[in-house]
Amino acid sequence: MGEAIHAAATDNRIRELIALYSAPDACPADLLCDRHDHAARAYRIIGAALSVADISYGELADESARFAGALAGLGVGPGDRVATLMGKSRDYLVALVGIWRLGAVHVPLFTAFAPPAIALRLLGSKARLVICDAAQRAKLDPGGAMPADPSWQVVTTGAGGAGALGFRALLESAKGPAPAAVVGGDAPFIHIYTSGTTGNPKGVVVPVKALASFRAYAEFGFDLRGDDVFWCAADPGWAYGLYYGILATFLTGTPSLLLEANFSPDTTMAVLRQEQVTNFAAAPTVYRSLRASGLAAREGLALRCASSAGEPLTPEVNAWAPGALGVLVHDHYGQTEAGMLVNNHHHPAVAGMLRDRSMGRPMPGWSAVILGDGQDAEIAPG
């Protein structure tokens, strides 16, 4: 009886989310930013020396509106592709919300990409503009894989010049804030590329209505709650970090962290303790590195949930995690093209018993079957 009640409740919630994010009047800026309490903290940005700087939803709304106005002044409009080649920072958050506020489409670029990988994505997506950190600017110079006469404008968080506009100067010179575009659930929202595990990377156009699935994972997979301190350590240049690091935060309004420094076990443990993180997500490599370092000890930690995705979670992690982190790590599985699909969910309504090497059960709203090679018929349940 209890399971039936839970199933009915989760089904109803999925229908609510689909209706919300598929609506003809769906407005990304409102769904992700403007509807939240403007005094509430959106993100805490943590520097390499563990310094902290917060950005509220009000500040994010104001700066992103001015940046959207600046983009509009450069001729960028709804449906145009705008790429980011940026690390985790306040400017990165402002750029993302500014892109979506305008109704433009975000093209994420991983900062470790070399020029050929960047050029493939910029040319394939027909990007109108690229926003890059100063350290990434040289990768966009003409020559080699980059066209001699690129079709995209470059905006840099550096000083500008040499064919590039300065991010902050552009923000300050904007003639006025851009209104939040109403684009509807079918409009393109993200243009992301797969990692290319089979052949060349392939472009995936993600519509606004996919936010229903991303939020379902935030609620059922992560079990994000209003009093959580959330940290997804995945890089937003890839799908998991963007969909579930950035968007899960904006969709639920959960206070979240961005770490500007590179990964190290020492820094990771220091941040978990300093910020009293309650809900943490990272690749299995991160957990294995923490285990190998010998640093992890549950004293001083506040973890309630720990999640893993991106590669299989090997059993030794959960032999170690309860004593070191105070919680088991839940393995989750998804794809760039669809988001998360099969998970060891944290939400009590859909949580199951963890088993070694099991990625869990289908997420509410999805179904999963096992098919025979070359067959389109189910051959085994469960």
C-alpha positions as CSV (number, residue, x, y, z in Angstrom):
1,M,0.0,0.0,0.0
2,G,2.8,2.4,0.9
3,E,4.7,1.7,-2.3
4,A,1.5,2.4,-4.3
5,I,1.0,5.8,-2.5
6,H,4.7,6.7,-3.2
7,A,4.3,5.7,-6.9
8,A,1.2,7.8,-7.3
9,A,2.9,10.8,-5.6
10,T,6.0,10.6,-7.8
11,D,3.9,10.2,-10.9
12,N,2.0,13.3,-10.0
13,R,5.2,15.2,-9.4
14,I,6.6,14.2,-12.8
15,R,3.4,15.4,-14.5
16,E,3.6,18.7,-12.6
17,L,7.2,19.2,-13.7
18,I,6.5,18.3,-17.4
19,A,3.6,20.8,-17.4
20,L,5.7,23.6,-15.8
21,Y,8.7,23.3,-18.1
22,S,6.8,22.4,-21.3
23,A,4.5,25.4,-21.1
24,P,4.2,27.7,-24.1
25,D,5.0,30.7,-21.9
26,A,8.1,29.1,-20.3
27,C,10.7,31.8,-19.5
28,P,14.2,30.4,-18.6
29,A,15.2,33.5,-16.7
30,D,12.2,33.3,-14.5
31,L,12.4,29.5,-14.0
32,L,16.1,29.6,-13.1
33,C,16.6,33.0,-11.4
34,D,14.0,35.6,-11.1
35,R,11.3,33.6,-9.2
36,H,13.7,33.1,-6.3
37,D,13.9,35.3,-3.3
38,H,16.3,38.1,-4.4
39,A,17.9,38.2,-1.0
40,A,18.7,34.5,-1.0
41,R,22.2,33.2,-1.8
42,A,22.5,31.6,-5.2
43,Y,26.1,30.6,-4.9
44,R,29.2,30.8,-2.8
45,I,32.3,31.1,-4.9
46,I,35.3,29.6,-3.1
47,G,38.8,30.8,-4.0
48,A,42.0,28.7,-4.0
49,A,42.9,29.9,-0.5
50,L,39.3,29.0,0.7
51,S,38.2,32.7,0.5
52,V,34.5,33.1,0.0
53,A,32.3,35.5,-2.0
54,D,28.6,35.1,-2.3
55,I,26.2,36.1,-5.1
56,S,22.5,36.5,-4.4
57,Y,19.6,35.8,-6.8
58,G,19.0,39.6,-6.9
59,E,22.6,40.3,-7.9
60,L,22.4,37.5,-10.5
61,A,19.2,38.8,-11.9
62,D,20.6,42.4,-12.2
63,E,23.9,41.5,-13.7
64,S,22.6,38.9,-16.1
65,A,19.9,41.3,-17.3
66,R,22.6,43.9,-18.1
67,F,24.8,41.3,-19.7
68,A,21.8,40.1,-21.8
69,G,21.4,43.7,-22.9
70,A,25.0,43.9,-23.9
71,L,24.7,40.7,-25.9
72,A,21.6,42.1,-27.6
73,G,23.6,45.2,-28.5
74,L,26.1,42.9,-30.3
75,G,23.3,41.4,-32.4
76,V,22.7,38.2,-30.4
77,G,19.1,37.1,-30.3
78,P,16.9,34.2,-29.4
79,G,18.1,30.9,-30.8
80,D,21.6,32.2,-31.4
81,R,24.4,30.0,-30.1
82,V,26.7,31.5,-27.5
83,A,29.6,29.5,-26.2
84,T,31.5,29.7,-22.9
85,L,35.1,28.6,-22.4
86,M,35.3,29.5,-18.8
87,G,36.2,28.2,-15.4
88,K,33.9,28.3,-12.4
89,S,33.4,31.9,-11.3
90,R,30.9,34.7,-10.7
91,D,31.3,35.9,-14.3
92,Y,30.5,32.4,-15.5
93,L,27.2,32.3,-13.6
94,V,26.3,35.8,-14.9
95,A,27.1,34.8,-18.5
96,L,25.0,31.7,-18.3
97,V,21.9,33.4,-17.0
98,G,22.4,36.3,-19.4
99,I,22.5,33.9,-22.3
100,W,19.3,32.2,-21.2
101,R,17.6,35.5,-20.3
102,L,18.0,36.5,-23.9
103,G,16.6,33.3,-25.2
104,A,20.0,32.4,-26.7
105,V,21.4,28.9,-26.6
106,H,24.4,28.0,-24.5
107,V,27.3,25.9,-26.0
108,P,29.5,24.6,-23.1
109,L,33.2,24.2,-23.8
110,F,35.5,22.3,-21.3
111,T,38.5,24.5,-20.4
112,A,40.9,21.6,-20.9
113,F,40.0,21.3,-24.6
114,A,42.7,22.1,-27.2
115,P,41.8,24.3,-30.2
116,P,40.7,21.4,-32.5
117,A,38.1,20.3,-30.0
118,I,36.9,23.9,-29.5
119,A,36.8,24.6,-33.2
120,L,34.7,21.4,-33.9
121,R,32.0,22.6,-31.4
122,L,32.0,26.2,-32.5
123,L,31.8,25.4,-36.2
124,G,29.3,22.6,-35.6
125,S,27.0,24.8,-33.5
126,K,27.4,27.9,-35.7
127,A,28.2,29.9,-32.6
128,R,27.8,33.7,-32.9
129,L,29.9,34.6,-29.8
130,V,32.4,33.0,-27.4
131,I,32.9,34.1,-23.8
132,C,36.3,33.0,-22.5
133,D,38.6,33.5,-19.5
134,A,41.8,35.4,-20.1
135,A,43.8,32.2,-19.7
136,Q,41.8,30.6,-22.5
137,R,41.9,33.5,-25.0
138,A,44.9,32.2,-27.0
139,K,43.1,29.0,-27.9
140,L,40.7,31.1,-30.0
141,D,43.4,32.8,-32.1
142,P,43.1,32.1,-35.9
143,G,45.4,29.4,-37.3
144,G,45.7,25.7,-37.1
145,A,42.2,24.3,-36.4
146,M,40.7,27.8,-35.9
147,P,39.5,29.5,-39.1
148,A,41.4,32.5,-40.3
149,D,38.2,34.6,-40.4
150,P,36.0,33.2,-37.6
151,S,32.3,34.0,-37.7
152,W,32.1,34.4,-33.9
153,Q,32.8,37.4,-31.7
154,V,35.1,36.9,-28.7
155,V,34.3,38.3,-25.2
156,T,37.0,37.8,-22.6
157,T,37.1,38.2,-18.8
158,G,40.6,39.7,-19.4
159,A,41.4,43.2,-20.6
160,G,39.9,42.8,-24.1
161,G,41.7,44.1,-27.2
162,A,43.2,42.2,-30.1
163,G,39.8,41.5,-31.5
164,A,38.2,40.6,-28.2
165,L,35.7,42.6,-26.0
166,G,36.2,42.8,-22.2
167,F,33.4,41.1,-20.2
168,R,33.2,43.6,-17.4
169,A,33.5,46.6,-19.7
170,L,30.7,45.2,-21.8
171,L,28.6,44.7,-18.8
172,E,29.1,48.2,-17.5
173,S,28.5,49.8,-21.0
174,A,25.2,48.0,-21.6
175,K,22.6,50.5,-22.7
176,G,19.9,48.8,-20.6
177,P,18.8,45.5,-19.2
178,A,17.3,43.0,-21.6
179,P,13.8,41.8,-20.8
180,A,13.4,38.1,-20.0
181,A,12.6,36.2,-23.2
182,V,9.5,34.0,-23.2
183,V,10.5,31.1,-25.5
184,G,8.3,28.1,-24.5
185,G,9.2,24.6,-23.6
186,D,10.1,23.5,-27.1
187,A,12.8,26.2,-27.6
188,P,16.5,25.2,-27.8
189,F,18.3,25.9,-24.5
190,I,21.7,24.1,-24.6
191,H,23.7,22.9,-27.6
192,I,26.1,20.4,-26.0
193,Y,28.5,17.8,-27.5
194,T,29.0,14.2,-26.4
195,S,32.5,13.1,-25.4
196,G,32.9,11.2,-28.6
197,T,33.3,7.7,-27.2
198,T,32.0,6.3,-30.6
199,G,33.3,8.4,-33.5
200,N,33.4,12.2,-33.4
201,P,31.5,14.1,-30.7
202,K,27.9,14.7,-31.7
203,G,25.8,17.8,-31.1
204,V,22.8,17.4,-28.8
205,V,20.2,20.2,-28.7
206,V,18.5,20.3,-25.3
207,P,15.1,22.1,-25.2
208,V,13.8,24.1,-22.2
209,K,11.3,21.3,-21.4
210,A,14.3,19.0,-20.5
211,L,14.5,21.1,-17.3
212,A,11.7,18.8,-16.0
213,S,14.0,15.8,-16.1
214,F,16.9,17.8,-14.6
215,R,14.7,18.9,-11.7
216,A,13.3,15.4,-11.2
217,Y,16.9,14.2,-10.7
218,A,17.6,17.0,-8.3
219,E,14.5,16.1,-6.2
220,F,14.6,12.3,-6.5
221,G,18.2,11.5,-7.2
222,F,19.9,14.1,-5.0
223,D,17.0,14.6,-2.7
224,L,17.8,18.3,-2.6
225,R,16.1,20.1,0.3
226,G,15.8,23.8,1.2
227,D,18.2,23.5,4.1
228,D,20.9,21.7,2.2
229,V,24.3,23.1,1.3
230,F,24.9,21.6,-2.1
231,W,28.2,21.0,-3.9
232,C,28.5,19.3,-7.2
233,A,32.3,19.1,-8.0
234,A,31.8,18.1,-11.6
235,D,33.0,20.5,-14.3
236,P,30.1,22.4,-16.0
237,G,31.9,22.0,-19.3
238,W,30.4,18.6,-19.4
239,A,26.7,17.5,-19.1
240,Y,26.7,16.3,-15.5
241,G,28.3,19.4,-14.1
242,L,26.1,21.7,-16.2
243,Y,22.8,19.9,-15.8
244,Y,23.1,18.9,-12.2
245,G,25.7,21.3,-10.8
246,I,24.4,24.5,-12.2
247,L,20.9,23.9,-13.3
248,A,19.9,21.7,-10.3
249,T,20.8,24.7,-8.1
250,F,18.9,27.2,-10.1
251,L,15.9,25.0,-10.5
252,T,15.5,24.3,-6.8
253,G,17.0,27.4,-5.3
254,T,19.3,25.3,-3.1
255,P,22.4,27.3,-1.9
256,S,25.4,25.9,-3.7
257,L,29.2,26.1,-4.0
258,L,31.6,26.8,-6.9
259,L,35.2,26.0,-6.3
260,E,37.6,28.0,-8.5
261,A,40.6,26.0,-7.5
262,N,41.7,22.7,-9.2
263,F,40.8,19.4,-7.5
264,S,43.0,18.1,-4.7
265,P,42.0,15.8,-1.8
266,D,43.1,18.4,0.7
267,T,41.1,21.2,-0.7
268,T,38.0,19.0,-1.2
269,M,38.0,17.9,2.5
270,A,38.7,21.5,3.6
271,V,35.7,22.8,1.7
272,L,33.4,20.0,2.9
273,R,34.2,20.9,6.5
274,Q,34.4,24.7,6.2
275,E,31.1,25.0,4.4
276,Q,29.4,22.1,6.2
277,V,28.3,20.6,2.9
278,T,25.3,18.3,3.4
279,N,24.8,17.1,-0.2
280,F,27.8,16.3,-2.4
281,A,28.2,14.9,-5.9
282,A,31.4,14.0,-7.7
283,A,32.9,11.5,-10.0
284,P,34.1,8.1,-8.6
285,T,37.7,9.3,-9.2
286,V,37.2,12.0,-6.6
287,Y,36.1,9.5,-4.0
288,R,38.9,7.1,-4.8
289,S,41.4,10.0,-4.5
290,L,40.0,10.9,-1.1
291,R,40.3,7.2,0.0
292,A,43.9,7.0,-1.3
293,S,44.9,10.2,0.4
294,G,43.9,8.9,3.9
295,L,42.6,12.4,4.7
296,A,38.9,11.6,5.0
297,A,37.6,11.3,8.5
298,R,34.0,11.9,9.3
299,E,34.7,14.2,12.3
300,G,33.6,17.7,11.4
301,L,31.6,16.7,8.3
302,A,27.9,17.3,7.8
303,L,27.2,15.1,4.8
304,R,23.7,13.7,4.5
305,C,23.9,12.5,0.9
306,A,26.9,11.6,-1.4
307,S,26.4,10.8,-5.1
308,S,28.6,9.6,-7.9
309,A,28.3,9.6,-11.7
310,G,30.4,9.6,-14.8
311,E,31.9,6.1,-14.5
312,P,31.2,2.9,-12.5
313,L,31.5,3.2,-8.8
314,T,33.8,0.4,-7.6
315,P,33.0,-1.5,-4.4
316,E,36.0,-0.4,-2.4
317,V,34.6,3.2,-2.2
318,N,31.6,2.1,-0.1
319,A,33.7,-0.2,2.0
320,W,35.5,3.0,3.0
321,A,32.9,5.7,2.8
322,P,30.8,5.1,6.0
323,G,33.7,5.4,8.3
324,A,35.4,8.2,6.4
325,L,32.5,10.3,5.2
326,G,29.6,9.1,7.4
327,V,27.5,8.1,4.5
328,L,27.4,5.6,1.6
329,V,28.0,6.9,-1.9
330,H,25.1,6.4,-4.3
331,D,26.0,5.5,-7.9
332,H,24.0,7.1,-10.7
333,Y,23.9,6.6,-14.5
334,G,23.0,8.9,-17.3
335,Q,23.9,10.2,-20.8
336,T,24.6,13.5,-22.4
337,E,21.6,13.0,-24.7
338,A,19.1,12.3,-22.0
339,G,20.5,13.3,-18.6
340,M,20.2,10.9,-15.6
341,L,18.2,7.7,-16.2
342,V,19.0,5.0,-13.6
343,N,20.0,5.9,-10.1
344,N,20.4,4.7,-6.6
345,H,18.1,7.5,-5.5
346,H,18.4,9.4,-2.2
347,H,14.7,10.5,-1.9
348,P,13.0,8.1,0.6
349,A,10.0,7.6,-1.8
350,V,12.2,5.9,-4.4
351,A,15.3,4.9,-2.5
352,G,16.3,1.2,-2.6
353,M,18.9,-1.0,-1.0
354,L,22.4,-0.3,-2.4
355,R,24.2,-3.2,-4.1
356,D,27.8,-3.3,-5.2
357,R,28.2,-2.5,-9.0
358,S,24.5,-1.7,-9.3
359,M,23.5,1.7,-10.8
360,G,20.0,1.4,-9.3
361,R,16.5,1.8,-10.6
362,P,14.9,3.9,-13.4
363,M,14.3,7.5,-12.3
364,P,10.6,8.5,-12.0
365,G,9.4,9.5,-15.5
366,W,11.6,7.0,-17.2
367,S,11.4,3.3,-17.9
368,A,14.3,0.9,-18.5
369,V,14.4,-2.6,-20.1
370,I,17.1,-5.0,-21.1
371,L,17.3,-5.8,-24.8
372,G,19.0,-8.6,-26.7
373,D,21.7,-7.7,-29.2
374,G,20.1,-6.3,-32.3
375,Q,16.6,-6.7,-30.9
376,D,13.9,-4.2,-30.0
377,A,12.0,-6.4,-27.6
378,E,12.3,-6.7,-23.9
379,I,14.0,-10.0,-22.8
380,A,14.3,-9.6,-19.1
381,P,12.6,-7.4,-16.4
382,G,14.3,-5.7,-13.5
